[in-house]
């Protein structure tokens, strides 16, 4: 792994640099051989790029392995190095070695995790820190593994549900483009002697072909420019981005799914942090980091401000406008009974089941809907092409 170090030479001058070493002791020995005395060193952070971001997919098996090792009494540093030796991903090995070296230097695991924010988010670090402080690290890692497992399963099911219609839409668009640009103009020349007697379907197809050839390139350009302008404004205008993200949560059919998935993620994170001993205000401050939707983040900031002003959590959820009445009622009951974490966890599980049910319905509805649309388009094209031929055949003696 690569270390960033500060060392002193024989003249008392401080030297800074980077050097590869297996651990801090080897780095110190190598520097001493060069006449340098090590002052401080740290493992160089992984650069923020696709390779590092892709390590997030490894968090679930990593949590499971660490939970098993911690629960069986294996020292955490030895466990990290054992996992690193068996890892096939070179960047994962580098990351695990960096974490083990941080532990070897006497730092907490949560502190070493915090040095790699592109892999471990604020919630992950905060929960691990609480697990270390309370001595329940294995339980925290198990809860994190359950959360990551659900998030990955939901993302995979959503992608699977959208893959079929996306592929069909691409194929249909390609076929229609070919027909409207190449085939239909030839059909016009073929039926030029049938003026006034073209079927309605054929006239509609000819009009669609003319509009596609003449206007679609301009329309596509306009759409791309509009999309680029929207992205530019949302990147620089927070209020506009919040309005766009709020609209995305309402857009049917995926908007309600996204909304409930965000609610499941938020309530689960708050429940995990509260059950682990994180103060409620700290949990409310950290929970928005698990979402990329700025409307959800703004609503959670409003919830935290209301709690800071002395409002109960249930009332704060109601004021935010993001959470349905069911959440408000169950959170209020949880607060009154002293079981807020259990109430939030039940809410999260209910939202997860609801999302899975709705996603299953969407999967069952997509295939027949796409089949009907594709059949209607193909039927229209066949009718429009064969109609003039039958008309012409009927006029022959």
C-alpha positions in Angstrom: 0.0 0.0 0.0 1.1 3.6 -0.4 1.9 5.8 2.6 2.0 9.6 2.8 4.7 10.4 5.3 6.6 13.2 7.1 10.2 12.5 8.1 13.3 14.3 9.4 16.7 14.1 7.7 20.1 14.3 9.5 20.1 18.1 9.1 16.8 18.4 10.9 14.8 19.3 7.8 11.3 17.9 7.4 10.8 15.8 4.3 7.4 14.9 2.8 6.7 12.1 0.3 4.9 8.9 -0.6 6.3 5.4 -0.4 5.0 1.9 -0.8 5.2 -0.4 2.2 3.3 -3.4 3.6 2.8 -1.6 7.0 4.0 1.3 9.1 7.0 -0.6 10.6 8.3 -1.5 7.1 7.9 2.2 6.1 9.9 3.3 9.1 12.7 0.8 8.4 12.9 1.8 4.7 13.1 5.5 5.6 15.8 4.8 8.3 17.8 3.0 5.6 17.7 6.3 3.7 18.8 8.3 6.7 15.3 9.6 7.6 13.5 9.4 10.9 9.7 8.9 10.5 7.5 11.6 12.2 4.0 10.7 11.0 2.5 8.6 8.3 -0.9 7.7 7.0 -2.2 5.4 4.3 -2.9 7.4 1.2 -6.6 7.6 0.4 -8.0 5.7 -2.5 -8.7 8.2 -5.3 -12.3 9.0 -6.0 -13.0 7.2 -9.3 -15.2 4.5 -10.7 -12.9 1.8 -9.3 -13.3 3.1 -5.7 -17.0 3.7 -6.0 -17.4 0.2 -7.4 -16.1 -1.1 -4.0 -19.5 -0.3 -2.5 -20.8 -3.5 -4.1 -18.3 -5.4 -1.8 -19.8 -3.8 1.4 -22.4 -6.6 1.9 -20.0 -9.6 1.9 -17.5 -7.5 3.8 -20.1 -6.8 6.6 -21.1 -10.4 6.7 -17.5 -11.6 7.0 -16.5 -9.0 9.6 -19.7 -9.8 11.7 -18.8 -13.5 11.7 -15.1 -12.8 12.6 -16.0 -10.3 15.3 -18.7 -12.6 16.7 -16.2 -15.5 16.9 -13.6 -13.5 18.7 -11.0 -13.1 15.9 -9.1 -9.8 16.3 -10.4 -7.3 13.9 -7.0 -6.5 12.4 -6.2 -10.1 11.7 -9.7 -10.6 10.3 -9.2 -7.7 7.8 -5.9 -9.1 6.7 -7.4 -12.6 6.3 -10.2 -11.2 4.1 -7.6 -9.1 2.1 -5.6 -12.2 1.3 -8.6 -14.0 -0.1 -10.0 -11.0 -2.0 -9.8 -11.2 -5.8 -10.4 -7.4 -6.3 -7.0 -5.7 -6.1 -8.6 -2.4 -5.0 -10.5 -4.2 -2.2 -7.2 -5.7 -1.0 -5.6 -2.3 -1.0 -8.6 -0.9 1.0 -8.6 -3.7 3.6 -4.8 -3.4 4.0 -5.2 0.3 4.6 -7.9 -0.4 7.3 -5.7 -3.0 9.0 -2.8 -0.7 9.0 -4.9 2.0 10.6 -5.9 -0.4 13.4 -2.2 -1.4 13.7 -1.4 2.2 14.4 -3.9 2.3 17.3 -6.8 4.0 15.5 -10.4 3.0 15.7 -12.0 1.2 12.8 -14.5 4.0 12.4 -11.7 6.5 12.1 -10.0 4.5 9.3 -13.4 4.0 7.6 -14.0 7.8 7.6 -10.8 8.2 5.6 -12.5 6.6 2.6 -15.9 8.5 2.2 -16.2 7.4 -1.4 -16.7 3.8 -0.1 -18.1 4.2 3.4 -20.8 6.8 3.9 -21.5 8.8 7.0 -24.2 6.4 8.3 -21.9 3.4 7.9 -19.1 5.2 9.8 -21.4 6.5 12.5 -23.0 3.1 13.2 -19.6 1.4 13.3 -18.4 4.1 15.8 -21.4 3.4 18.0 -20.8 -0.3 17.8 -17.2 0.2 18.9 -18.2 2.4 21.8 -21.0 0.1 23.1 -19.2 -3.2 22.4 -21.9 -4.4 20.0 -20.0 -4.1 16.8 -21.0 -7.6 15.6 -24.7 -6.7 16.0 -24.2 -3.4 14.2 -22.4 -5.1 11.3 -25.3 -7.6 11.0 -27.9 -4.8 10.8 -25.8 -3.0 8.2 -25.6 -6.3 6.2 -29.4 -6.6 6.3 -29.9 -3.0 5.2 -27.4 -3.4 2.3 -28.9 -6.7 1.3 -32.4 -5.1 0.9 -31.0 -2.1 -0.9 -29.2 -4.2 -3.4 -32.2 -6.5 -3.9 -34.5 -3.6 -4.5 -32.1 -2.0 -7.0 -31.7 -5.3 -8.9 -35.4 -5.9 -9.0 -36.1 -2.4 -10.3 -33.4 -2.7 -12.9 -34.8 -6.1 -14.0 -38.3 -4.7 -14.2 -37.2 -1.9 -16.4 -34.8 -3.8 -18.6 -37.4 -5.6 -20.8 -39.5 -2.5 -21.7 -36.3 -0.5 -22.3 -34.9 -3.1 -24.7 -38.3 -3.4 -26.5 -38.5 0.4 -26.7 -35.1 0.6 -28.3 -35.9 -2.2 -30.8 -39.3 -0.6 -31.7 -37.7 2.8 -32.2 -35.0 1.4 -34.4 -37.6 -0.5 -36.6 -39.9 2.4 -36.8 -37.1 4.8 -37.8 -36.0 2.4 -40.5 -39.6 2.0 -41.8 -40.4 5.7 -41.7 -37.2 6.8 -43.3 -36.5 4.1 -45.9 -39.6 2.0 -46.5 -42.5 4.5 -46.3 -41.0 6.9 -49.0 -40.8 4.0 -51.4 -44.4 3.2 -50.5 -45.4 6.7 -51.5 -43.9 6.2 -55.0 -45.6 2.9 -55.2 -49.1 4.2 -54.5 -48.8 7.5 -56.2 -51.5 6.6 -58.7 -54.0 6.0 -55.9 -54.5 9.6 -54.9 -57.7 10.1 -53.0 -58.2 6.4 -52.4 -55.6 5.8 -49.8 -56.8 4.1 -46.6 -56.8 6.2 -43.4 -54.1 4.0 -41.9 -51.8 4.6 -44.9 -52.4 8.4 -44.9 -51.6 8.5 -41.2 -48.4 6.5 -41.8 -47.3 8.8 -44.6 -47.9 11.8 -42.4 -45.9 10.2 -39.6 -43.1 9.5 -42.0 -43.0 13.1 -43.3 -43.1 14.5 -39.7 -40.4 12.1 -38.6 -38.0 13.0 -41.4 -38.6 16.7 -41.2 -39.1 17.4 -37.5 -37.7 14.6 -35.4 -34.0 15.7 -35.7 -35.0 19.2 -34.6 -37.1 17.8 -31.8 -34.3 15.5 -30.7 -31.9 18.5 -30.6 -34.4 20.5 -28.7 -34.9 17.7 -26.2 -31.1 17.3 -25.7 -30.6 21.0 -25.2 -33.5 21.2 -22.8 -32.2 18.2 -20.8 -28.7 19.8 -20.7 -30.3 23.1 -19.5 -32.3 21.3 -16.9 -29.2 19.5 -15.6 -27.3 22.8 -15.5 -29.9 24.6 -13.6 -30.5 21.7 -11.1 -26.8 21.6 -10.4 -26.7 25.2 -9.5 -30.1 26.1 -8.1 -30.9 24.1 -4.9 -34.6 25.2 -4.8 -35.1 24.2 -8.4 -33.4 20.8 -7.8 -35.7 20.2 -4.8 -38.8 20.9 -6.9 -37.6 18.6 -9.7 -36.8 15.8 -7.2 -40.2 16.2 -5.5 -41.8 15.9 -8.9 -39.8 12.7 -9.5 -41.3 11.2 -6.4 -44.8 11.8 -7.7 -44.2 10.8 -11.3 -46.2 7.6 -12.1 -45.4 4.7 -12.2 -41.9 4.8 -10.7 -42.3 7.9 -8.5 -44.4 6.3 -5.8 -42.0 3.3 -5.7 -39.0 5.7 -5.2 -40.9 7.6 -2.5 -41.7 4.5 -0.5 -38.1 3.2 -1.0 -36.7 6.5 0.3 -39.1 6.2 3.3 -38.0 2.7 4.0 -34.3 3.6 3.8 -34.7 6.7 6.0 -36.8 5.0 8.7 -34.4 2.0 8.8 -31.3 4.2 9.2 -32.9 6.3 12.0 -34.0 3.1 13.7 -30.6 1.5 13.5 -28.8 4.5 14.7 -31.3 5.1 17.6 -31.2 1.5 18.6 -27.4 1.6 18.6 -27.3 4.5 21.0 -26.8 7.4 18.6 -28.7 10.5 19.8 -31.9 11.2 17.8 -30.7 14.6 16.6 -27.5 13.1 15.3 -29.4 10.3 13.6 -31.7 12.9 12.0 -28.6 14.8 10.8 -27.0 11.7 9.3 -30.0 10.0 7.8 -30.2 12.3 4.7 -26.8 11.2 3.6 -28.3 7.9 2.5 -30.4 9.6 -0.2 -29.6 11.5 -3.4 -33.0 13.1 -3.6 -32.7 16.7 -2.5 -36.4 16.9 -1.7 -36.1 14.1 0.9 -32.9 15.7 2.3 -34.7 19.1 2.7 -37.7 17.4 4.4 -35.4 15.6 6.8 -33.6 18.9 7.6 -37.1 20.4 8.4 -37.8 17.4 10.7 -34.6 18.0 12.6 -35.3 21.7 13.0 -38.7 20.9 14.3 -37.2 18.4 16.8 -34.6 21.0 17.8 -37.5 23.5 18.5 -39.0 20.9 20.9 -41.6 19.2 18.7 -42.1 15.4 19.1 -40.8 13.4 16.2 -44.2 12.4 15.1 -45.4 16.0 14.8 -42.1 16.9 13.0 -42.7 14.2 10.5 -46.3 15.5 9.9 -45.1 19.0 9.4 -42.4 18.0 6.8 -45.1 16.7 4.4 -42.9 13.8 3.2 -44.3 11.1 5.5 -47.9 9.7 5.2 -50.2 9.6 8.2 -49.3 6.0 9.0 -45.7 7.0 9.8 -46.9 9.9 12.0 -49.2 7.6 14.0 -46.7 4.8 14.5 -43.9 7.1 15.4 -46.1 8.9 17.9 -47.1 5.5 19.5 -43.4 4.5 19.6 -42.4 7.8 21.3 -45.2 7.4 23.9 -44.4 3.8 24.6 -40.6 4.3 24.7 -40.1 1.9 21.7 -39.3 4.4 19.0 -36.6 2.3 17.4 -39.0 -0.7 17.1 -41.7 1.5 15.6 -39.4 2.9 13.0 -38.0 -0.6 12.2 -41.6 -1.9 11.7 -42.3 1.1 9.5 -39.3 0.3 7.4 -40.2 -3.3 7.0 -43.8 -2.3 6.0 -42.5 0.1 3.4 -40.1 -2.6 2.1 -43.0 -5.1 1.8 -45.1 -2.5 0.1 -42.4 -1.6 -2.4 -41.8 -5.3 -3.2 -45.5 -5.9 -3.7 -45.9 -2.8 -6.0 -42.8 -3.8 -7.9 -44.1 -7.3 -8.5 -47.4 -5.8 -9.8 -45.4 -3.5 -12.1 -43.4 -6.5 -13.4 -46.6 -8.4 -14.2 -48.2 -5.4 -15.9 -45.3 -4.3 -18.0 -45.0 -7.4 -20.3 -48.6 -7.5 -21.5 -48.7 -3.7 -21.8 -45.5 -3.7 -24.0 -46.9 -6.6 -26.0 -50.1 -4.7 -26.7 -48.3 -1.5 -27.7 -45.9 -3.4 -30.0 -48.8 -5.4 -31.5 -50.8 -2.2 -32.2 -47.8 -0.6 -33.9 -47.0 -3.6 -36.0 -50.7 -4.0 -36.9 -50.9 -0.3 -38.0 -47.8 -0.6 -40.2 -49.0 -3.9 -41.8 -52.5 -2.4 -42.4 -51.0 0.8 -43.8 -48.7 -1.1 -46.2 -51.0 -3.8 -47.3 -54.1 -1.6 -47.6 -53.1 0.2 -50.8 -52.0 -3.1 -52.3 -55.4 -4.6 -51.8 -57.0 -1.5 -53.1 -54.8 -1.7 -56.2 -55.5 -5.4 -56.6 -59.3 -4.7 -56.5 -59.1 -2.3 -59.4 -57.4 -4.9 -61.7 -59.6 -6.6 -64.3 
